[in-house]
Amino acid sequence: MAQIFVLNLGSTSSKIALFADEEIIANQTFRHTSEELRVFPNVLSQTHFRKSIIDEYLKSKNVSLSSMDLIVVRGAVTKPIPGGVYRVDEAVYDDISHERNGSHISNVGICIGYEWAKETGKDVVFVNAPMTDEYCDLARVAGLKGHERRSGFHALNTKQIALEYAKSIGKTPADLNLLIAHIGGGISVGIHEKGRVIDTSNALDGEGPFSPERAGGLTSRMVIQVIKDNHHDYEKIAKILVGQGGLVSHLGTSDVKEVYERSLTDPHAKLILDAMIYQIAKEIGAIATVVNGQVDRILITGGVAYNTYITEEITKRVRFIADVSVYPGEDEMRALANGGLRYLRGEEALKPY
């Protein structure tokens, strides 16, 4: 039975878990206050702080990483790479530690994993990074020369859901065309053609529907006006578009349950919630054209998918394309462990970075 240790960092949390094959044996979440994190000048400077907390906890529980068969960390802001399992090696660490492709807390997880690999001699891998890029050539072309669309979506969760659905009907993702909408704080809608995500709305770059906290796709005129209104303060603008957009902008909260309850008596709240649903459904309809409407199943996942009103309203609009299945939530820890297990079992080979 394989012992797999998993690390997944969030902006204010550090999650760890121990798996024996598919079964979770133990898990722990460390919460970090804004006061604790405010002292760090940038994201990467949190590496020693986060690692020390985990190392001390493992020591107190007599858990040795050297006894693990594999360590799996969440993928970070890598260069564009196909989906799969990758070793945290010198090339990956060099890219991430210099933040050549962007800054994100997941970069810290890669740096911690790299140090663990050196300390323990164990393999450390990541699975289906958010910059997973399997675009077809047509999907890359933008309307401005010198600029290219790039892939950035909820690859870890949506690829796991694709595997789970395919397995449930005795097939593999390579047998199917699956249209998967991940609905959370950010929203990405992608088409998985025979296992490859050949196009998706890039939630990281602000494409697609507005979400609980992101503005989504705005017109050029809107973006120019936001820049003017905020006097070219790009850090402030970034926070407005990602974090203060969507439901937060309209209703002052990203809590979908609260918005739904308000919508039962507040016409304005209902209008905004229904507009988000409308945009998600419209994005699903648009992405279906990539495979000429030949969609075997539409899958809806992510934390917001727990709200049955939202999933049912989306389903009403898109079921003419294909039948819909709902997989609420996102079990990233299990998705990471399962990817590592596929590698250990020889079902997936490591890919070169």
C-alpha positions as CSV (number, residue, x, y, z in Angstrom):
1,M,0.0,0.0,0.0
2,A,1.5,3.3,-1.1
3,Q,2.0,6.1,1.4
4,I,1.5,9.5,-0.2
5,F,1.9,12.8,1.5
6,V,0.1,15.8,-0.1
7,L,0.6,19.5,0.3
8,N,-1.8,22.2,-1.0
9,L,-1.3,25.8,-0.1
10,G,-4.0,28.5,-0.2
11,S,-3.6,32.2,0.3
12,T,-4.4,31.9,4.0
13,S,-4.1,28.2,4.6
14,S,-1.7,25.3,4.4
15,K,-3.3,21.9,3.9
16,I,-1.5,18.6,4.4
17,A,-2.8,15.0,4.1
18,L,-1.5,11.4,4.3
19,F,-3.0,8.8,2.0
20,A,-2.7,5.1,1.9
21,D,-3.5,4.4,-1.8
22,E,-6.9,6.1,-2.3
23,E,-7.7,6.3,1.4
24,I,-7.0,9.4,3.5
25,I,-5.4,8.5,6.8
26,A,-4.8,11.9,8.3
27,N,-5.1,15.5,7.4
28,Q,-4.5,18.9,8.9
29,T,-5.2,22.5,7.9
30,F,-3.1,25.4,9.2
31,R,-4.8,28.8,9.1
32,H,-2.7,31.9,8.7
33,T,-3.9,35.3,9.8
34,S,-3.5,38.5,7.8
35,E,-1.3,39.8,10.6
36,E,1.0,36.8,10.3
37,L,1.3,37.2,6.6
38,R,1.5,41.0,6.4
39,V,5.2,40.9,7.5
40,F,6.2,39.1,4.3
41,P,7.2,41.5,1.4
42,N,6.1,39.0,-1.3
43,V,4.6,35.5,-1.7
44,L,7.9,33.6,-2.0
45,S,9.2,35.0,1.2
46,Q,6.6,32.9,3.0
47,T,8.4,29.7,2.1
48,H,10.4,29.2,5.3
49,F,7.4,30.3,7.5
50,R,5.1,27.8,5.9
51,K,7.6,24.9,5.7
52,S,8.6,25.3,9.4
53,I,5.0,25.1,10.6
54,I,4.5,21.8,8.7
55,D,7.9,20.4,9.6
56,E,7.4,21.0,13.3
57,Y,3.9,19.5,13.2
58,L,5.1,16.4,11.4
59,K,7.9,16.0,14.0
60,S,5.4,16.3,16.9
61,K,3.4,13.5,15.3
62,N,6.4,11.3,14.6
63,V,5.7,11.4,10.9
64,S,8.8,11.2,8.6
65,L,8.6,12.3,5.0
66,S,11.5,10.0,4.3
67,S,9.1,7.1,4.9
68,M,6.7,8.2,2.2
69,D,6.6,6.5,-1.2
70,L,5.8,9.9,-2.8
71,I,5.2,13.5,-2.0
72,V,2.7,15.5,-4.1
73,V,2.4,19.3,-4.1
74,R,-0.1,21.4,-5.9
75,G,1.0,22.6,-9.3
76,A,2.0,26.3,-9.6
77,V,2.3,29.1,-12.1
78,T,4.6,27.1,-14.5
79,K,5.3,27.7,-18.1
80,P,2.5,26.3,-20.4
81,I,2.7,22.5,-20.2
82,P,0.3,19.6,-21.1
83,G,-1.6,18.1,-18.3
84,G,0.0,15.2,-16.4
85,V,2.4,14.4,-13.6
86,Y,5.7,16.2,-13.4
87,R,8.7,15.9,-11.0
88,V,9.7,19.0,-9.0
89,D,13.2,19.2,-10.4
90,E,15.9,21.8,-10.9
91,A,14.2,23.2,-14.1
92,V,10.8,23.5,-12.4
93,Y,12.3,25.1,-9.3
94,D,14.4,27.6,-11.3
95,D,11.2,28.8,-13.2
96,I,9.1,29.0,-10.0
97,S,11.7,30.5,-7.7
98,H,12.2,33.3,-10.2
99,E,8.5,33.7,-10.8
100,R,9.0,33.9,-14.6
101,N,5.4,33.1,-15.3
102,G,3.7,34.9,-12.4
103,S,3.3,35.0,-8.7
104,H,0.9,32.8,-6.7
105,I,0.9,31.1,-3.3
106,S,1.2,27.7,-5.1
107,N,4.7,28.7,-6.1
108,V,5.6,28.4,-2.4
109,G,4.4,24.8,-2.4
110,I,6.8,24.0,-5.3
111,C,9.7,25.6,-3.4
112,I,8.8,23.6,-0.2
113,G,8.5,20.4,-2.2
114,Y,11.9,21.1,-3.8
115,E,13.5,21.4,-0.4
116,W,11.8,18.2,0.8
117,A,13.1,16.4,-2.2
118,K,16.7,17.4,-1.3
119,E,16.2,16.6,2.4
120,T,14.6,13.2,1.9
121,G,15.8,11.9,-1.5
122,K,12.1,11.2,-2.3
123,D,10.3,11.9,-5.5
124,V,8.2,15.1,-5.3
125,V,5.7,15.6,-8.0
126,F,2.8,17.9,-9.0
127,V,-0.3,17.1,-11.0
128,N,-2.3,19.1,-13.7
129,A,-1.0,22.6,-12.9
130,P,-3.3,25.5,-13.5
131,M,-1.2,26.6,-16.5
132,T,-2.0,23.2,-18.2
133,D,-2.0,24.0,-21.9
134,E,-3.4,21.7,-24.5
135,Y,-5.0,24.3,-26.7
136,C,-5.6,23.7,-30.4
137,D,-3.9,26.3,-32.7
138,L,-7.1,28.1,-33.4
139,A,-7.7,28.7,-29.7
140,R,-4.4,30.6,-29.3
141,V,-5.2,33.4,-31.8
142,A,-6.2,36.7,-30.2
143,G,-7.5,39.8,-32.0
144,L,-4.3,41.8,-31.5
145,K,-1.0,40.9,-33.1
146,G,1.7,40.2,-30.6
147,H,-0.8,38.9,-28.0
148,E,-1.8,35.3,-27.7
149,R,-4.6,33.6,-25.7
150,R,-3.1,31.4,-23.0
151,S,-4.6,28.5,-21.0
152,G,-5.3,29.0,-17.3
153,F,-8.1,27.1,-15.6
154,H,-9.1,24.7,-12.9
155,A,-7.1,21.8,-14.5
156,L,-6.6,19.8,-11.3
157,N,-10.3,19.5,-10.4
158,T,-11.8,19.3,-13.9
159,K,-9.4,16.6,-15.1
160,Q,-10.1,14.6,-12.0
161,I,-13.9,14.9,-12.6
162,A,-13.4,13.8,-16.2
163,L,-11.7,10.7,-15.0
164,E,-14.4,10.0,-12.4
165,Y,-17.2,10.4,-14.9
166,A,-15.5,8.3,-17.6
167,K,-14.8,5.6,-15.1
168,S,-18.5,5.6,-14.0
169,I,-19.6,4.6,-17.5
170,G,-16.7,2.2,-18.1
171,K,-14.7,4.5,-20.4
172,T,-11.7,6.7,-20.2
173,P,-11.5,10.5,-20.9
174,A,-9.8,9.6,-24.2
175,D,-13.1,8.1,-25.4
176,L,-15.2,11.1,-24.8
177,N,-15.9,14.8,-25.5
178,L,-16.7,16.3,-22.1
179,L,-17.7,19.9,-21.5
180,I,-16.8,20.8,-17.9
181,A,-17.7,24.0,-16.0
182,H,-15.9,24.7,-12.8
183,I,-17.9,27.2,-10.7
184,G,-16.2,28.6,-7.7
185,G,-14.6,31.9,-6.7
186,G,-13.4,31.8,-10.3
187,I,-15.2,30.2,-13.2
188,S,-13.7,28.3,-16.1
189,V,-15.5,26.4,-18.8
190,G,-13.5,24.0,-21.0
191,I,-13.9,21.4,-23.7
192,H,-12.1,18.2,-23.0
193,E,-11.8,16.6,-26.4
194,K,-10.7,12.9,-26.1
195,G,-8.8,13.8,-22.9
196,R,-7.2,17.1,-24.1
197,V,-8.5,20.5,-23.0
198,I,-8.3,22.1,-26.4
199,D,-10.0,25.3,-25.4
200,T,-11.2,26.9,-22.1
201,S,-12.2,30.3,-20.7
202,N,-9.1,31.5,-18.9
203,A,-10.3,32.4,-15.4
204,L,-6.8,33.5,-14.5
205,D,-6.7,36.1,-17.2
206,G,-10.3,37.3,-16.6
207,E,-12.1,35.6,-19.5
208,G,-15.5,34.1,-19.3
209,P,-18.5,34.7,-17.0
210,F,-18.3,36.9,-14.0
211,S,-18.0,34.9,-10.8
212,P,-18.6,35.4,-7.0
213,E,-15.4,37.6,-6.9
214,R,-14.1,38.1,-10.4
215,A,-15.3,40.6,-13.0
216,G,-15.0,38.1,-15.9
217,G,-14.8,39.3,-19.5
218,L,-15.3,43.0,-19.9
219,T,-15.4,45.0,-23.1
220,S,-12.4,47.1,-24.1
221,R,-14.3,50.2,-23.3
222,M,-15.1,49.0,-19.8
223,V,-11.5,48.1,-19.1
224,I,-10.2,51.5,-20.4
225,Q,-12.8,53.3,-18.2
226,V,-11.6,51.3,-15.1
227,I,-8.0,52.3,-15.9
228,K,-9.0,56.0,-16.2
229,D,-11.2,55.9,-13.0
230,N,-8.3,54.4,-11.0
231,H,-5.6,56.7,-12.4
232,H,-3.5,53.8,-13.8
233,D,-3.0,52.3,-10.4
234,Y,-2.5,48.8,-11.8
235,E,-2.2,47.0,-8.5
236,K,-5.5,48.5,-7.4
237,I,-7.1,47.7,-10.7
238,A,-6.0,44.0,-10.5
239,K,-7.7,43.8,-7.1
240,I,-10.9,45.3,-8.4
241,L,-11.0,42.9,-11.3
242,V,-10.0,39.8,-9.3
243,G,-11.4,39.8,-5.7
244,Q,-13.7,42.8,-5.9
245,G,-15.6,41.9,-9.1
246,G,-18.6,39.8,-9.8
247,L,-21.1,39.3,-6.9
248,V,-18.8,41.3,-4.6
249,S,-19.0,44.3,-6.9
250,H,-22.8,44.1,-7.3
251,L,-23.9,42.8,-3.9
252,G,-21.0,43.3,-1.5
253,T,-20.4,39.6,-0.8
254,S,-19.0,36.5,-2.5
255,D,-21.1,34.2,-0.4
256,V,-23.3,32.5,-2.9
257,K,-25.6,31.0,-0.2
258,E,-26.2,34.5,1.1
259,V,-26.9,35.9,-2.3
260,Y,-29.3,33.1,-3.1
261,E,-31.2,33.7,0.1
262,R,-31.3,37.4,-0.6
263,S,-32.6,36.7,-4.1
264,L,-35.7,35.1,-2.7
265,T,-37.0,38.5,-1.6
266,D,-34.7,41.1,-3.3
267,P,-35.3,41.5,-7.1
268,H,-31.9,43.1,-7.6
269,A,-30.1,40.3,-6.0
270,K,-32.0,37.8,-8.1
271,L,-31.2,39.8,-11.2
272,I,-27.4,39.6,-10.5
273,L,-27.5,35.9,-9.5
274,D,-29.5,35.0,-12.6
275,A,-27.1,37.1,-14.8
276,M,-24.2,35.1,-13.5
277,I,-26.1,31.9,-14.3
278,Y,-27.0,33.3,-17.8
279,Q,-23.3,34.0,-18.5
280,I,-22.2,30.6,-17.4
281,A,-24.8,28.9,-19.6
282,K,-23.8,31.2,-22.6
283,E,-20.2,30.2,-22.1
284,I,-21.1,26.5,-22.1
285,G,-23.0,27.1,-25.4
286,A,-20.1,28.9,-27.0
287,I,-17.5,26.3,-26.0
288,A,-19.7,23.5,-27.4
289,T,-19.1,24.9,-30.9
290,V,-15.4,24.0,-30.6
291,V,-16.4,20.3,-31.2
292,N,-19.3,21.2,-33.5
293,G,-21.7,20.4,-30.7
294,Q,-20.5,16.8,-30.4
295,V,-20.5,16.8,-26.6
296,D,-21.0,13.5,-24.8
297,R,-21.8,15.0,-21.4
298,I,-21.7,18.4,-19.6
299,L,-20.3,18.2,-16.1
300,I,-20.7,21.0,-13.5
301,T,-18.3,21.1,-10.6
302,G,-16.8,23.4,-8.0
303,G,-18.0,24.8,-4.7
304,V,-20.9,26.8,-6.1
305,A,-22.3,23.6,-7.7
306,Y,-23.7,22.7,-4.2
307,N,-26.4,25.3,-4.9
308,T,-29.1,23.3,-6.7
309,Y,-30.9,26.5,-7.9
310,I,-27.8,27.5,-9.9
311,T,-27.1,24.0,-11.3
312,E,-30.8,23.5,-12.2
313,E,-31.0,26.8,-14.0
314,I,-27.8,26.2,-15.9
315,T,-29.1,22.8,-16.9
316,K,-32.4,24.2,-18.2
317,R,-30.4,26.4,-20.6
318,V,-27.8,23.9,-21.8
319,R,-29.4,20.4,-21.8
320,F,-30.2,20.7,-25.5
321,I,-26.5,20.3,-26.1
322,A,-26.0,17.2,-23.9
323,D,-27.2,15.6,-20.7
324,V,-25.8,17.2,-17.5
325,S,-24.2,15.7,-14.4
326,V,-23.2,17.6,-11.3
327,Y,-20.1,17.0,-9.2
328,P,-20.3,19.6,-6.4
329,G,-17.1,20.7,-4.6
330,E,-13.5,20.2,-5.4
331,D,-11.5,17.6,-3.6
332,E,-8.0,18.9,-4.6
333,M,-6.2,16.8,-2.0
334,R,-7.7,13.6,-3.3
335,A,-7.1,14.7,-6.9
336,L,-3.4,15.3,-6.1
337,A,-3.1,11.9,-4.3
338,N,-4.8,10.1,-7.1
339,G,-2.4,11.6,-9.7
340,G,0.5,10.5,-7.6
341,L,-0.9,7.1,-7.3
342,R,-1.3,6.7,-11.0
343,Y,2.3,7.6,-11.4
344,L,3.4,5.0,-8.7
345,R,1.2,2.3,-10.4
346,G,2.8,3.0,-13.8
347,E,-0.6,4.2,-15.2
348,E,0.9,7.6,-16.0
349,A,4.5,8.3,-16.8
350,L,6.3,11.5,-15.7
351,K,6.3,14.2,-18.3
352,P,9.4,16.2,-19.1
353,Y,9.2,19.9,-18.0
